[in-house]
Structures are given as structure tokens and as C-alpha cells.
């Protein structure tokens, strides 16, 4: 989905959780969403345009 693959580190740029950095863990092809895990207990789905690659 987009240029992302599972394991990529991304930064959230959308209106929810803006600025957080997490890891791509799943693609929901039906909804066209990407699941990003922020912490061990926090994760959320985002569209590809709400994410950008993170490089420390």
C-alpha cells in the first residue's frame, strides 16, 4: 500500500496522533488502511497519505 512495507518506521502526519512515530504492522486492503503500532499497547489505522517515512 503506497511505498510502505511491514516493518517500516513511519511518522504520522494526519490529524490523529500527529508527530508520533511507529512501525507498520499490517495492511487492511479492503479499507485501504495501514496499521501502525506506536507502543506495546497503542496502535491505529491510517491511510497512506497520513504517513511519511521516518529517518531518525
C-alpha positions in Angstrom: 0.0 0.0 0.0 1.8 3.1 -1.2 5.5 2.9 -0.7 5.3 1.3 2.7 6.0 -2.3 3.8 5.6 -4.2 7.0 8.5 -3.2 9.4 8.9 0.3 8.1 9.3 3.1 10.6 6.8 5.9 9.9 5.8 9.3 11.3 2.1 10.2 11.5 1.2 13.4 9.7 -2.6 13.2 9.8 -4.9 14.9 12.4 -4.9 11.9 14.8 -1.7 11.1 16.8 0.2 13.7 14.7 4.0 13.5 15.2 4.1 10.0 16.7 6.5 7.5 15.3 5.6 3.9 14.9 6.1 0.7 12.9 3.9 -0.6 10.0 2.5 -4.0 11.2 -0.5 -4.7 8.9 -2.3 -3.7 5.7 -6.1 -3.7 5.5 -6.6 -3.9 1.7 -10.4 -3.7 1.9 -10.4 -0.4 3.9 -7.1 0.8 2.3 -5.6 1.5 5.7 -2.3 0.7 7.3 -2.0 -0.4 10.9 0.8 1.4 12.8 2.0 0.2 16.2 3.2 3.2 18.3 3.8 1.3 21.6 3.2 -2.1 23.0 -0.4 -1.1 23.8 -1.1 1.7 21.3 -1.8 1.2 17.6 -4.2 2.7 15.0 -5.1 2.5 11.3 -4.1 5.3 8.9 -4.3 6.0 5.2 -1.1 6.2 3.3 -1.4 10.0 2.9 -1.4 10.4 6.7 2.1 8.8 7.0 5.6 9.6 5.9 8.8 7.6 6.2 10.8 8.4 9.3 14.6 8.7 9.3 15.6 9.4 12.9 
